[in-house]
């Protein structure tokens, strides 16, 4: 029996594709040059020439949102990749040696990283290396490592007691080979769903870091910095805050809906309940 694709997955994928497409198109075309200022056109409301209006430097907000999507998606995607690349092997190793000193060391190190939010990690990195998109990626990536390590360890522990794992051990397979060949494929659905959720959180984290000046630096547009620039002008020209804010809201909403739909699609227990 074929699984029916949840509506939340369709809607989430459509919203995500919209902003991903805008980010991709921005590499080749934007309605206006985002680095070119036109003071005579500053704070224009939305209209035929400028669909989302202009900011306090006369830059086209629609074009800036397109390029800002590129920045946010790139930072979040690389940061999630770092978290998975480091966290998944750590989680697999901890589960394979459950109860050992290695397991305890990995979990306590995760607790230590959890004690420092991404913003605080970014502040520490910035104090040493300076603000920038690369440091934002490192900060968000470090914070993602314990998330994926815990998810991986929790999913793997429930599988190590299964009969087919015991059969693989009797056949002479080592812990590393069992983790790669049997454990990892069976927890891939958990990692995919968690990766989608962390991607949305990465978008929020990048916007937050840029808002306080620790993310992408000028002249690279960023949704968070657009909100920071708009805070003193919001009563005079609310559109310069509304559209970047809506971009963040709908991108995060799309990713969360997609994650929820993927969970329903990939979890056979949920498919049986909803059938």
C-alpha positions in Angstrom: 0.0 0.0 0.0 1.5 3.3 -1.1 1.8 6.0 1.5 -0.2 9.2 0.8 2.0 12.3 0.8 0.8 14.6 3.6 -0.6 18.0 2.7 1.8 19.7 5.2 4.7 18.3 3.2 3.3 19.7 -0.1 2.7 23.1 1.4 6.0 23.2 3.3 7.9 22.1 0.1 6.2 24.8 -1.9 7.1 27.5 0.5 10.7 26.3 0.8 11.0 26.0 -3.0 9.7 29.5 -3.3 12.5 31.0 -1.2 15.1 28.6 -2.5 14.2 29.5 -6.0 14.5 33.2 -5.2 17.9 32.6 -3.7 19.0 30.7 -6.8 17.7 33.3 -9.2 19.5 36.1 -7.2 22.8 34.7 -8.4 21.9 35.7 -12.0 19.2 38.4 -11.7 17.6 40.8 -9.3 15.2 43.7 -10.2 17.7 46.2 -8.9 21.4 46.2 -7.8 21.3 45.7 -4.0 24.7 47.5 -3.6 23.5 50.7 -5.4 22.1 53.4 -3.2 19.5 55.9 -4.5 18.9 58.5 -1.8 16.3 60.3 -3.9 14.1 57.1 -3.8 14.5 56.4 -0.1 11.6 55.0 2.0 9.3 54.7 -1.0 6.2 52.6 -0.3 5.4 49.4 -2.3 4.5 50.2 -5.8 4.8 49.3 -9.5 8.5 50.2 -9.6 9.5 48.8 -6.3 7.1 45.9 -5.3 8.2 45.9 -1.7 9.3 49.5 -1.5 12.7 50.9 -0.7 14.8 51.3 2.4 16.5 54.3 4.0 19.2 54.2 1.4 16.8 53.8 -1.6 17.7 50.2 -2.2 15.0 47.9 -3.5 13.7 45.7 -0.7 12.4 42.9 -2.9 15.9 42.5 -4.4 17.5 42.6 -1.0 15.1 39.9 0.2 16.1 37.7 -2.8 19.8 38.1 -2.0 19.1 37.8 1.8 17.5 34.4 1.1 20.7 33.3 -0.5 22.7 34.3 2.6 20.3 32.8 5.2 19.9 29.5 3.3 23.7 29.1 2.7 24.5 29.8 6.4 21.8 27.5 7.7 22.6 24.7 5.2 26.3 24.6 5.9 25.8 24.9 9.7 23.4 21.9 9.6 25.9 20.0 7.5 28.6 20.6 10.1 26.2 19.5 12.8 25.4 16.3 11.0 28.9 15.6 9.9 30.2 15.7 13.5 27.2 14.8 15.6 26.1 11.7 13.8 29.4 9.8 14.1 29.6 10.9 17.8 26.1 9.6 18.4 26.8 6.3 16.6 30.0 5.8 18.6 28.3 6.6 21.9 25.5 4.1 21.2 27.9 1.4 20.1 29.8 1.8 23.4 26.8 2.5 25.6 27.6 2.8 29.3 31.3 3.1 28.6 33.7 5.9 29.4 33.5 7.0 25.8 29.7 7.2 25.9 29.9 9.2 29.1 32.5 11.6 27.7 30.6 12.3 24.5 27.3 13.0 26.4 28.9 15.2 29.0 30.7 17.2 26.2 27.3 17.6 24.6 25.8 18.9 27.8 28.7 21.4 28.0 28.0 22.7 24.5 24.3 22.9 25.2 25.1 25.2 28.1 26.2 27.9 25.6 23.5 29.1 23.2 24.5 29.8 19.5 24.4 33.5 20.2 26.9 33.3 23.1 29.2 31.0 21.0 29.0 33.6 18.2 30.0 36.3 20.6 33.0 34.4 21.8 34.1 33.5 18.2 33.5 37.1 17.1 35.6 38.4 20.0 38.6 36.4 18.6 38.1 36.3 14.8 35.6 39.2 14.2 32.0 39.3 12.9 31.1 37.6 9.6 29.0 34.9 7.9 31.7 32.3 8.3 31.8 32.8 12.1 28.0 32.6 12.2 28.2 29.3 10.4 30.7 28.0 12.9 28.7 29.1 15.8 25.4 27.6 14.6 27.2 24.4 13.4 28.8 23.9 16.9 25.4 24.2 18.5 23.9 21.7 16.1 26.5 19.0 16.9 25.1 17.9 20.3 21.5 18.0 18.8 22.4 15.4 16.1 24.6 13.4 18.5 21.7 13.0 20.9 19.1 12.1 18.2 21.5 9.6 16.7 22.4 8.0 20.0 18.8 7.7 21.1 17.7 6.1 17.8 20.7 3.8 17.7 20.3 2.5 21.3 16.9 1.2 20.5 18.3 -0.8 17.6 21.3 -2.4 19.2 19.0 -4.9 21.0 17.2 -6.0 17.9 17.6 -9.6 16.7 19.2 -8.6 13.3 21.9 -6.6 15.1 22.6 -9.6 17.3 22.8 -11.8 14.2 25.3 -9.4 12.6 27.5 -9.5 15.7 27.4 -13.3 15.7 28.4 -13.1 12.1 31.6 -11.3 13.2 30.8 -7.8 12.2 32.4 -5.1 14.3 30.6 -2.2 15.9 31.7 0.3 13.3 30.5 -1.8 10.4 27.2 -2.6 12.1 26.7 1.2 12.8 27.2 2.1 9.2 25.5 -0.9 7.5 22.6 -1.5 9.8 22.1 1.3 12.3 22.5 4.4 10.2 20.1 3.4 7.4 17.4 2.6 10.0 17.6 6.0 11.7 18.0 8.0 8.5 14.3 9.1 8.8 15.0 10.6 12.2 18.0 12.4 10.9 16.2 13.8 7.9 13.3 15.2 9.9 15.7 16.6 12.6 17.8 18.1 9.8 14.8 19.9 8.4 13.9 21.3 11.9 17.5 22.4 12.5 17.5 24.0 9.1 14.6 26.2 10.1 16.3 27.0 13.4 19.4 27.8 11.5 17.5 30.4 9.5 16.3 32.0 12.8 19.7 31.9 14.3 21.3 33.5 11.3 18.7 36.3 11.4 19.3 36.8 15.1 23.0 36.9 14.7 22.8 39.4 11.8 20.3 41.5 13.8 22.9 42.1 16.5 25.7 42.6 14.0 27.4 39.2 14.3 26.3 37.7 11.0 26.8 38.6 7.3 28.4 42.0 7.1 27.6 44.9 4.7 27.2 45.2 1.8 25.8 41.6 1.8 22.1 41.8 2.5 20.7 39.8 5.4 17.1 39.5 6.7 18.2 40.0 10.3 20.2 43.1 9.5 17.3 44.5 7.4 15.2 44.2 10.5 17.8 45.9 12.7 18.1 48.8 10.2 14.3 49.1 10.2 13.7 49.3 13.9 14.2 53.1 14.2 12.0 53.8 11.1 9.2 51.3 11.6 6.7 54.0 12.4 7.7 56.1 9.4 8.0 53.2 6.9 6.7 50.0 8.3 7.2 48.1 5.0 10.9 48.0 5.5 10.4 45.7 8.6 7.2 43.9 7.4 8.6 42.2 4.3 11.9 40.9 5.8 10.0 39.7 8.8 7.4 37.9 6.6 10.3 36.3 4.6 11.7 34.8 7.9 8.2 33.7 9.1 7.2 31.9 5.8 10.6 30.3 5.3 10.7 28.9 8.8 7.0 27.9 8.5 7.7 26.1 5.3 10.6 24.2 6.7 8.6 23.2 9.8 5.7 22.0 7.8 8.0 20.1 5.5 9.6 18.5 8.6 6.2 17.6 10.0 5.1 16.1 6.7 8.3 14.1 6.4 7.9 12.7 9.9 4.3 11.6 9.0 5.5 10.1 5.7 8.6 8.3 7.0 7.3 7.0 10.3 5.2 3.8 9.6 3.5 4.0 13.0 2.1 7.5 12.1 1.0 6.2 8.7 -1.0 3.4 10.3 -2.6 5.8 12.8 -3.6 8.3 10.0 -4.7 5.6 7.5 
